[in-house]
């Protein structure tokens, strides 16, 4: 399947990638707060919509 070297590379790459993502997000945090104020409400609406679809599916099954 995968050699030991490929697994080590994959794990190290994933760790490095995640660390870079976190660092860049924290660097841009002030901009995110200024430009994306309503994002939690959009997420809540989306999750509510998915919940309604699941509820309708369960009720009419």
N, C-alpha and C positions, 0 to 999 in steps of 0.2 A: 504494500500500500504506500506508505511514506517512509523514507529513510529517517534515521534519527536526526541527521543534519537538517533535513527539510522541516521537521517538526520544531526543532530549536529555532530555525530561522523564522518560521511562521509565528511562533510565540513571541520572539523578540521584536519582530516587525509590528505585531499587533500592540504590544506594550508601548513601543516608541510612537506609533500612530496615535494611540489614545492620549498619551502624554502631550503630544503636539496639539491635538484638538483641544484639550483642556486648557493649555497655555494660551492658545489663540482666542478661545472663548473668553477667558478671564481678561485678556488684553482689550477686547472689544466690548466688555460688559457695559460700559457707560453708553456706548452707541446703541446697544441692544435695548437698554432701558428707555432711551429716548425715542427710538423708532418703532418698537414693538410693544406698546403699552397694553393692547387688548388681546394679546395672544392667549392668556389663560382662559378668557371667556370663549374664544373660538374652540380651544381644546375641550372645554366643558360642554359646549354645544355639540361638538362632534361625538364625544363619548355618550352624551344623552341620546343622540340620534341613533347610534349603533345599539344602545341599550333598548330603545323603542323597537327597533327592527327585531332584535332577539326576543323581546317580550311578545311581540305579535306572532313570531314564528312558533314560540312555545305554546301560546294560547290556542292557536288555530291548528295545531298539529294533531 
